[in-house]
């Protein structure tokens, strides 16, 4: 469908839709208004008819009052000798006088018409007697209303005669004569429809329902041409008795509908003319130019020559703006195509010159599993030319083992997973080699492909195998070291056991020697001076040997003590130790220099042992100096802080520094400086357990400095 056809269709459809909306609106609003006005008019007319029927009771009441005035106390009704003439002249059909016990005192019935003759007077008397209780409820006031006698409505006025217990009834049948009279007065065709308890016509049933809902004068549509108004009359017992019904033509409604049709017809004609004029001008000013523009754009699209430009007209309107926009779009397309060609050339260069193998595999239709594109690196890796490898199926590059898992790998990629795996490929000469692939799903021109990057990992596999062999050798060495460590632990345990055994075996004899020496020294009479000196030396030797045993046991325990790391203030420890030394030797004068807040990390108990031994040696070896000086501080080195203890005591020759940390190795005579020879060995073991090292610098007679570091 062309644009012109669509424009015509839109205009005509819009016009028809507007007409339909207008027609529906008119039908809903205007016709309802006419119908409402019609109902109001018919309701007023039926009310007029009812008023005319109600006014007839005034005539009956006037006649009743005249009869009451002339009636005798015995119930005599003074009529002429010809009662039919009296009744007919006054349009009266029934005059009856009844006693309260329903005895007939007098009665006159007019029976000239067939309707009146078909009413049984006995039935009339019976119905009149049934109204006596109603009259007794309102004494002194006349009562009027309708009653049905043999389905004939009878207007009735009744009053109690003064001075007696008799009731006087005056009635008039609403017969054809009375209906014609009312029709002549009101000019409305009246019909009286009795209400039956056994069943009524549908319109009477509907009118009864409307009255029950509060509508006193319901109006019902009979057919397209007639409408009926209803007014309900109740009998003297307040029961529905009859409906007064008038039927009228629907002149007002039909005239309104005709007017709406005329207006809609006029609008349709005017709209048709408007549509034709609009279509003429639209076609001349827009559609014709638009068709020419469409033809030229289609020609450019078919030929694919985006260098052509559309001619610009002299009109300054939306179509001219559209032409400018199309020309601008063609300029953009031309530039975009140029950039696209350049981009394609760049990506083709990257694709062809990439060092890794790049392969594109089809997965749809006839291309499923076929290599649709491959770069030079992929061809060189597999020993083919680019044209040769693009003629192969991917299964021809895979080894048999790889093809067993290829289907699962392709399914995972199609599901959206970027897969990385190590597989084996075949070269053109049949050589197998390992490759690492990284592949995923891509879309090109709406079709799905697998993009794979392959890398030869032969050298990496060789390296991994070499590393595996080295790891096996390292594992074997670790096993040997583990066994040696276990042997060393066993040897240490045996040595510790030996130390405890020796110390236990030696303590017994030493204790006895010490006891005997003490007994000999305490007995002055048995020993001479020379013998007492020998016994004293034996006792001192036993004491020294006992100290040696204790020192050896303490040294052995250092290998089993668990290190509890923490922050340790070495300056505070040094100050406390030196204060204790000063209290133990109050006669010495020693200058002390302790660097403040030297914080280290390690086991507080073990580091205190280090400080006790180092400061104890400094205190001991400077005891011969009158101006003794002991220092503790820290120096910053490349490896971290180095703590030191320095004294200006006896010192030692650095050529003997290697013997410092050996057990029982002493650089001074025990007669000059007492000691066990185990203190520095203990310090070295504690420092090693903290991951540090210890060394010394000294000169004979100029003191010594011991440095140590902690991890």
C-alpha positions in Angstrom: 0.0 0.0 0.0 1.4 3.4 -1.1 1.6 6.5 1.1 -1.2 8.1 -0.9 -3.4 5.1 -0.4 -2.6 5.1 3.3 -3.3 8.8 3.5 -6.7 8.4 1.9 -7.5 5.5 4.1 -6.5 7.4 7.2 -8.6 10.5 6.3 -11.6 8.4 5.3 -11.3 6.2 8.4 -10.9 9.2 10.6 -14.0 10.9 9.1 -16.0 7.7 9.5 -14.9 7.3 13.0 -15.9 10.9 13.8 -19.3 10.3 12.3 -19.7 7.1 14.2 -18.7 8.9 17.4 -21.1 11.7 16.6 -23.9 9.3 15.9 -23.3 7.4 19.0 -23.1 10.6 21.0 -26.3 11.9 19.5 -28.0 8.6 20.1 -26.8 8.5 23.7 -27.3 12.2 24.6 -29.9 13.8 22.2 -32.1 10.8 21.8 -32.1 10.2 25.5 -33.0 13.9 26.0 -35.9 13.5 23.6 -37.0 10.3 25.3 -36.9 12.0 28.6 -38.9 15.0 27.4 -41.4 12.5 25.8 -41.8 10.8 29.2 -42.4 14.1 30.9 -45.1 15.1 28.4 -46.9 11.7 28.6 -46.6 11.7 32.4 -48.3 15.1 32.4 -51.0 13.9 30.1 -51.8 10.8 32.1 -51.9 13.0 35.2 -54.5 15.2 33.5 -56.6 12.1 32.9 -56.3 11.1 36.5 -57.2 14.5 37.7 -60.3 14.4 35.5 -61.3 11.0 37.0 -60.6 12.3 40.5 -62.8 15.4 39.8 -65.8 13.2 39.1 -65.9 12.3 42.8 -66.8 16.0 43.5 -70.0 15.6 41.5 -70.8 12.4 43.4 -70.2 14.1 46.8 -72.5 17.0 45.8 -75.3 14.6 44.9 -74.7 12.6 48.1 -75.0 15.7 50.2 -78.3 16.6 48.5 -79.7 13.2 49.1 -78.7 13.4 52.8 -80.6 16.6 53.3 -83.9 15.2 52.0 -83.6 11.6 53.3 -85.9 10.6 56.1 -84.8 8.9 59.2 -86.1 5.6 57.9 -83.7 5.6 55.0 -86.2 6.7 52.5 -84.6 8.2 49.4 -86.8 10.7 47.7 -86.4 9.9 44.0 -88.9 10.7 41.3 -91.4 8.2 40.2 -89.0 7.4 37.4 -85.7 6.6 39.1 -83.9 5.7 35.9 -84.5 9.1 34.5 -83.2 10.6 37.8 -80.1 8.5 37.7 -79.4 9.0 34.0 -79.9 12.7 34.2 -77.3 13.0 36.9 -74.9 10.3 35.4 -75.5 8.1 38.5 -75.5 4.3 38.2 -76.0 3.1 41.8 -77.9 4.5 44.8 -78.1 2.2 47.8 -79.0 2.7 51.4 -77.8 -0.1 53.8 -78.1 -0.5 57.5 -75.0 -1.2 59.6 -76.0 -4.9 59.7 -76.0 -4.8 55.8 -79.8 -4.7 55.4 -81.0 -3.1 52.2 -83.1 -0.1 53.0 -83.3 1.1 49.4 -81.5 0.5 46.1 -81.7 1.9 42.6 -79.6 0.6 39.6 -79.3 2.1 36.2 -79.1 -0.8 33.7 -79.5 0.6 30.2 -76.1 -0.1 28.8 -74.9 -3.7 28.2 -72.0 -3.1 30.6 -74.3 -2.2 33.4 -76.7 -5.1 32.7 -73.8 -7.6 33.1 -73.1 -6.5 36.7 -75.1 -8.5 39.2 -76.8 -6.1 41.7 -76.3 -8.7 44.4 -72.6 -8.6 43.9 -72.8 -4.8 44.1 -74.6 -5.0 47.4 -72.1 -7.5 48.7 -69.1 -5.3 47.8 -70.9 -2.3 49.4 -71.4 -4.2 52.6 -67.7 -5.0 52.8 -66.9 -1.3 52.9 -69.0 -0.6 56.0 -66.0 -1.2 58.5 -64.1 1.4 56.5 -66.9 4.0 56.8 -67.2 3.4 60.6 -63.5 4.3 61.0 -64.2 7.9 59.8 -67.7 8.8 61.3 -69.2 12.1 60.1 -67.0 12.3 56.9 -67.9 10.9 53.5 -65.7 8.2 52.1 -64.9 7.8 48.4 -63.0 5.4 46.3 -63.1 2.6 43.7 -64.3 -0.9 44.0 -64.3 -3.7 41.3 -67.6 -5.5 40.8 -67.5 -8.3 38.4 -64.2 -6.8 37.1 -66.0 -3.5 36.4 -64.7 -0.4 38.2 -67.3 1.5 40.2 -66.7 5.0 41.6 -68.3 5.1 45.0 -69.1 7.8 47.6 -70.5 6.7 50.9 -71.7 8.6 54.0 -73.6 7.8 57.2 -77.1 9.4 57.3 -77.4 11.8 60.2 -79.7 10.7 63.0 -79.7 7.0 61.9 -77.3 4.1 61.6 -77.9 3.8 57.8 -75.3 4.3 55.1 -76.0 6.0 51.8 -73.9 4.8 48.8 -73.8 6.7 45.5 -71.8 5.2 42.7 -70.9 5.6 39.0 -69.5 3.0 36.7 -66.3 3.9 34.7 -67.9 2.4 31.6 -67.5 3.2 27.9 -69.7 6.2 28.2 -67.7 7.7 31.1 -64.4 6.9 29.3 -65.6 8.6 26.1 -66.6 11.7 28.2 -63.2 11.8 29.8 -61.6 11.3 26.3 -63.6 14.2 25.0 -62.6 16.4 27.8 -58.9 15.6 27.9 -58.5 14.7 24.2 -56.5 11.6 25.2 -57.5 8.1 24.2 -58.2 6.5 27.6 -58.2 2.8 28.5 -59.0 1.3 31.9 -57.2 -1.9 32.6 -58.2 -3.8 35.8 -55.3 -5.3 37.9 -55.8 -9.0 38.4 -54.1 -11.1 41.1 -54.1 -14.1 38.7 -52.0 -12.5 36.0 -51.7 -9.3 34.0 -50.4 -8.2 30.6 -46.6 -7.6 30.4 -47.0 -3.8 30.2 -49.3 -3.9 33.3 -46.7 -6.0 35.1 -44.0 -3.5 34.2 -46.1 -0.6 35.2 -46.8 -2.2 38.6 -43.0 -2.7 39.1 -42.4 0.9 38.3 -45.0 2.1 40.7 -43.5 -0.1 43.4 -40.2 1.7 42.9 -41.8 5.1 43.4 -42.8 6.2 39.9 -46.5 7.3 40.3 -47.0 7.8 36.5 -44.8 5.3 34.7 -44.3 5.8 31.0 -43.5 2.7 28.8 -42.5 2.5 25.2 -45.0 0.2 23.3 -43.1 0.1 20.0 -41.2 2.4 17.7 -44.3 4.6 17.0 -46.2 4.6 20.3 -45.6 5.3 24.0 -48.1 4.6 26.8 -48.6 6.4 30.2 -50.0 4.6 33.2 -51.6 5.8 36.5 -52.5 3.3 39.2 -55.9 3.5 41.0 -56.3 1.7 44.3 -59.7 0.6 45.7 -61.1 1.6 49.0 -59.1 -1.1 50.8 -55.8 0.4 49.3 -55.3 -2.5 46.9 -54.3 -2.0 43.3 -57.5 -1.8 41.4 -56.9 -0.6 37.8 -54.6 1.3 35.6 -55.6 4.3 33.5 -53.7 4.0 30.3 -53.2 6.5 27.5 -51.4 5.7 24.3 -49.8 8.4 22.2 -47.7 8.6 19.1 -43.9 9.2 19.5 -44.0 12.4 17.5 -41.4 14.3 19.6 -38.9 11.4 19.7 -39.3 10.6 16.0 -38.9 14.3 15.1 -35.7 14.5 17.2 -34.4 11.3 15.5 -35.2 12.7 12.1 -33.4 16.0 13.0 -30.3 14.0 14.1 -30.4 12.1 10.8 -30.6 15.3 8.8 -27.7 16.8 10.7 -25.6 13.7 10.3 -26.4 13.5 6.6 -25.4 17.1 6.2 -22.2 16.5 8.2 -21.4 13.4 6.0 -21.8 15.4 2.8 -19.8 18.3 4.2 -17.1 15.9 5.5 -17.0 14.1 2.1 -16.4 17.4 0.3 -13.8 18.3 2.9 -12.0 15.0 2.5 -12.0 15.4 -1.3 -10.6 18.9 -1.1 -8.0 17.8 1.5 -6.9 14.9 -0.6 -6.6 17.1 -3.6 -4.3 19.6 -1.9 -2.4 16.9 0.0 -1.7 15.0 -3.2 -0.7 18.1 -5.1 1.5 19.7 -2.3 2.9 16.7 -0.5 2.2 13.2 -1.9 3.4 14.1 -5.4 6.7 15.5 -4.1 7.0 12.7 -1.6 6.5 10.1 -4.4 9.3 11.7 -6.5 11.5 11.8 -3.4 10.8 8.1 -2.7 11.6 7.2 -6.3 15.0 8.9 -6.1 15.8 7.4 -2.7 14.9 4.0 -4.0 17.2 4.5 -7.0 20.0 5.3 -4.7 19.2 2.3 -2.5 19.1 -0.1 -5.5 22.3 1.2 -7.1 24.1 1.5 -3.8 25.8 4.7 -4.9 25.8 6.8 -1.7 27.8 9.6 -3.4 24.6 10.8 -5.2 22.8 13.7 -3.6 19.1 14.6 -3.8 18.2 17.9 -5.6 16.9 20.6 -3.2 13.7 22.5 -4.2 12.9 26.1 -3.6 10.2 25.2 -1.1 11.0 25.9 2.5 9.0 23.3 4.2 9.3 19.9 6.0 10.0 18.0 2.8 12.9 20.3 2.0 14.2 19.7 5.5 13.8 16.0 4.9 15.9 16.3 1.7 18.6 18.1 3.7 18.4 15.4 6.3 18.7 12.6 3.7 21.7 14.4 2.1 23.3 14.8 5.5 22.6 11.1 6.2 24.2 10.2 2.9 27.3 12.3 3.9 27.4 10.4 7.2 27.0 7.1 5.5 29.8 7.9 3.0 32.1 8.9 5.9 31.0 5.8 7.9 31.6 3.5 5.0 35.0 5.0 4.5 35.8 4.6 8.2 34.4 1.1 8.1 36.7 0.1 5.2 39.6 1.6 7.1 38.5 -0.3 10.3 38.1 -3.5 8.3 41.6 -3.1 6.9 43.1 -2.5 10.3 41.3 -5.5 11.8 42.2 -7.6 8.8 45.8 -6.6 9.4 45.6 -7.4 13.1 43.9 -10.7 12.3 46.5 -11.7 9.7 49.5 -10.6 11.6 48.5 -11.7 15.1 51.2 -14.0 16.6 48.7 -16.4 18.0 46.6 -18.7 15.9 43.0 -17.4 15.3 40.4 -19.7 13.8 36.7 -19.0 13.2 34.4 -22.1 13.0 30.8 -22.2 11.7 28.2 -23.9 13.8 25.0 -23.4 11.7 23.8 -25.0 8.5 26.3 -26.1 6.0 29.1 -24.3 7.8 28.7 -26.4 11.0 32.2 -27.5 12.1 33.9 -26.0 9.0 36.8 -23.5 9.4 35.4 -20.3 7.7 38.4 -18.1 8.5 42.0 -18.5 9.8 45.0 -16.2 10.0 48.5 -16.7 8.8 49.7 -17.8 12.3 47.1 -20.6 12.3 48.2 -21.8 8.9 51.9 -21.8 9.8 51.2 -23.5 13.1 49.4 -26.4 11.4 51.6 -26.5 8.2 49.0 -25.3 5.8 48.4 -22.2 3.7 45.5 -20.0 4.7 43.4 -21.2 1.7 44.1 -24.8 2.5 43.2 -24.6 6.2 39.9 -22.8 5.3 38.9 -25.9 3.3 39.2 -28.2 6.4 36.8 -29.3 9.1 37.9 -28.6 12.7 37.8 -32.3 13.4 40.6 -32.8 10.8 42.9 -30.6 13.0 42.0 -32.5 16.2 43.6 -35.7 17.3 41.4 -38.7 17.9 41.5 -38.1 21.6 40.5 -34.5 21.2 37.6 -35.3 18.9 36.1 -37.5 21.7 35.6 -34.4 23.8 35.1 -31.8 21.0 31.3 -32.2 21.0 31.0 -31.4 24.7 33.3 -28.4 24.3 31.2 -27.0 21.4 28.0 -27.5 23.4 29.5 -25.5 26.3 30.6 -22.7 24.0 27.2 -22.6 22.3 25.6 -22.3 25.8 27.6 -19.0 26.3 30.7 -20.2 28.1 34.2 -18.9 27.1 36.2 -22.1 27.3 39.9 -22.4 28.1 41.5 -25.9 27.6 44.6 -27.8 26.6 44.1 -30.2 23.7 46.2 -31.8 21.0 46.2 -30.8 17.3 47.6 -32.4 14.1 49.9 -30.8 11.7 49.7 -31.4 7.9 52.5 -34.0 8.2 50.6 -35.8 11.0 52.7 -34.5 13.9 50.8 -34.1 17.1 51.5 -31.1 19.3 49.8 -29.6 22.4 47.8 -26.3 22.1 46.1 -24.1 24.6 42.7 -22.9 23.3 40.6 -20.0 24.4 37.2 -20.1 22.5 33.8 -18.5 22.8 30.6 -17.7 20.8 30.4 -14.6 18.5 27.8 -13.3 16.0 28.6 -12.1 12.6 25.7 -10.8 10.4 23.2 -12.5 12.6 24.9 -15.9 12.4 26.7 -17.7 15.2 30.4 -18.7 15.0 33.1 -20.0 17.4 36.1 -17.7 17.7 39.2 -19.7 18.9 42.6 -18.5 19.9 45.2 -21.3 19.8 48.7 -21.2 21.2 51.5 -23.9 20.8 52.5 -24.9 24.3 55.1 -27.5 23.4 57.9 -25.6 25.1 55.8 -25.0 28.1 55.1 -28.7 28.4 58.8 -29.4 28.2 59.4 -26.8 30.9 56.7 -28.3 33.0 58.2 -31.8 32.6 61.6 -30.4 33.6 60.1 -28.6 36.6 58.3 -31.8 37.5 61.6 -33.7 37.5 63.3 -31.0 39.5 60.4 -31.0 42.0 60.8 -34.8 42.3 64.5 -34.3 43.1 63.7 -31.5 45.6 61.2 -33.9 47.1 63.8 -36.6 47.5 66.2 -34.0 49.0 63.4 -32.9 51.4 62.9 -36.5 52.4 66.6 -36.9 53.1 66.6 -33.7 55.1 63.6 -34.8 57.0 65.2 -38.1 57.8 68.4 -36.2 58.9 66.3 -33.8 61.0 64.6 -36.8 62.6 68.0 -38.4 63.2 69.2 -35.1 64.7 66.2 -34.9 67.0 66.8 -38.4 68.1 70.5 -37.6 68.7 69.5 -34.5 70.7 67.1 -36.6 72.7 69.8 -39.2 73.3 72.2 -36.4 74.2 69.7 -34.8 76.6 69.0 -38.2 78.1 72.8 -38.7 78.4 73.2 -35.3 80.1 70.5 -36.0 82.6 71.9 -39.5 83.2 75.5 -38.2 83.7 74.3 -35.3 85.9 72.3 -37.7 88.0 75.2 -40.2 88.3 77.7 -37.4 89.1 75.5 -35.6 91.7 75.6 -38.5 94.1 79.4 -38.8 94.5 79.8 -35.0 94.4 77.2 -34.7 97.2 79.1 -37.3 99.3 82.5 -35.6 98.6 81.0 -32.2 99.6 79.5 -33.7 102.8 82.7 -35.4 103.8 84.8 -32.3 103.1 82.4 -30.3 105.2 82.7 -32.8 108.1 86.5 -32.6 107.9 86.6 -28.8 107.8 84.2 -28.6 110.8 86.5 -30.9 112.9 89.5 -28.6 113.6 91.4 -31.1 115.8 91.9 -33.8 113.1 93.4 -31.7 110.3 96.6 -29.7 110.1 96.9 -26.5 108.1 98.1 -28.2 104.9 95.5 -30.9 105.0 92.7 -28.3 105.6 93.9 -26.4 102.5 93.7 -29.6 100.4 90.2 -30.4 101.7 89.1 -26.8 101.0 90.2 -27.0 97.4 88.4 -30.3 97.0 85.2 -28.7 98.4 85.5 -25.7 96.0 86.1 -28.0 93.1 83.0 -30.0 93.9 81.0 -26.7 94.1 82.3 -25.6 90.7 81.5 -29.0 89.2 78.0 -28.8 90.5 77.5 -25.4 88.9 78.8 -26.8 85.6 76.2 -29.6 85.7 73.4 -27.1 86.3 74.7 -24.9 83.5 74.8 -27.9 81.1 71.2 -28.8 82.0 70.0 -25.2 81.4 71.8 -25.2 78.1 70.1 -28.5 77.0 66.7 -27.2 78.0 67.0 -24.2 75.6 66.3 -26.5 72.7 62.9 -27.5 74.1 61.7 -24.2 75.4 58.7 -22.9 73.4 59.2 -19.3 72.2 56.3 -16.9 73.1 56.7 -13.8 70.9 55.9 -10.4 72.2 57.1 -6.8 72.6 60.1 -6.6 75.0 61.7 -3.4 76.4 65.4 -4.4 76.5 66.3 -1.0 78.1 64.1 -1.6 81.1 65.5 -5.1 81.5 69.1 -3.8 81.3 68.4 -1.2 83.9 66.9 -3.7 86.3 69.8 -6.2 85.9 72.5 -3.5 86.5 70.7 -2.3 89.6 70.8 -5.8 91.0 74.5 -6.1 90.2 75.1 -2.7 91.9 73.3 -3.9 95.0 75.3 -7.1 95.1 78.6 -5.2 94.9 78.1 -1.9 96.7 81.9 -1.2 96.9 82.2 -0.9 93.1 81.8 2.4 91.2 80.6 1.7 87.6 79.3 4.2 85.1 76.2 3.0 83.3 74.8 4.2 80.0 71.5 2.6 78.8 69.8 3.8 75.7 66.1 4.5 76.5 63.1 2.6 75.0 65.0 0.0 73.0 62.0 -2.2 72.0 62.5 -5.7 70.5 60.2 -8.5 69.4 60.8 -11.9 71.0 60.3 -14.2 74.0 60.7 -11.9 77.1 62.1 -14.7 79.4 64.8 -15.9 77.0 65.8 -12.4 76.0 66.2 -11.6 79.7 68.6 -14.5 80.0 70.6 -13.0 77.0 70.8 -9.7 78.8 71.8 -11.3 82.1 74.7 -13.2 80.5 76.0 -10.3 78.4 75.7 -7.7 81.2 77.1 -10.2 83.7 80.2 -10.7 81.5 80.6 -6.9 81.1 80.3 -6.5 84.9 82.7 -9.3 85.6 85.5 -8.4 83.0 85.4 -4.7 84.0 85.8 -5.4 87.7 89.6 -4.7 87.6 89.0 -1.2 86.1 88.7 1.8 88.5 86.7 3.8 86.0 84.5 0.9 84.7 82.0 1.8 82.0 79.1 -0.5 80.8 76.8 0.6 77.9 73.7 -0.8 76.3 72.3 0.6 73.0 71.1 0.0 69.5 72.5 0.8 66.1 70.6 0.9 62.8 72.1 -1.3 60.0 71.0 -2.4 56.6 69.7 -5.7 58.1 67.8 -3.8 60.8 68.5 -2.8 64.4 71.6 -4.3 66.1 71.6 -4.3 69.9 75.0 -4.1 71.7 76.5 -4.4 75.2 79.9 -2.7 75.6 82.4 -2.5 78.4 85.9 -1.1 78.9 87.2 -4.2 80.8 90.0 -6.7 80.1 88.9 -7.5 76.5 90.4 -10.3 74.4 92.4 -11.0 71.2 90.1 -11.2 68.1 92.1 -14.2 66.8 90.4 -16.2 69.6 86.9 -14.9 68.7 85.9 -18.2 67.2 86.2 -19.9 70.6 83.8 -17.5 72.3 80.6 -19.4 71.9 81.9 -22.9 72.4 80.8 -24.8 75.5 83.5 -24.8 78.3 85.7 -22.6 76.1 87.3 -19.8 78.2 89.7 -17.0 77.1 90.7 -16.0 80.6 92.0 -17.9 83.6 89.3 -19.1 86.1 91.6 -17.9 88.9 91.2 -14.3 87.5 87.6 -14.4 86.4 85.3 -17.1 87.6 82.8 -18.8 85.3 81.5 -22.0 83.8 82.3 -21.3 80.1 78.6 -21.9 79.1 77.1 -18.4 79.3 77.9 -17.2 75.7 76.9 -20.6 74.3 73.6 -20.1 75.9 73.3 -16.6 74.5 74.1 -17.8 71.0 71.5 -20.6 71.1 68.8 -18.1 72.2 69.7 -15.6 69.5 69.7 -18.4 66.8 66.2 -19.5 68.0 65.0 -15.9 67.4 66.3 -15.9 63.9 69.2 -13.5 64.6 73.0 -13.6 64.9 75.6 -12.6 67.5 79.2 -11.4 67.1 81.9 -9.6 69.1 84.5 -6.9 68.7 87.3 -6.5 71.2 90.9 -5.5 72.0 93.1 -6.8 74.8 92.9 -4.4 77.7 90.4 -2.1 75.9 87.1 -3.9 76.5 84.7 -5.8 74.3 81.4 -5.1 72.5 78.9 -7.9 71.8 76.3 -7.2 69.0 73.2 -9.3 68.4 70.2 -9.0 66.0 66.7 -10.4 66.2 64.4 -11.4 63.3 
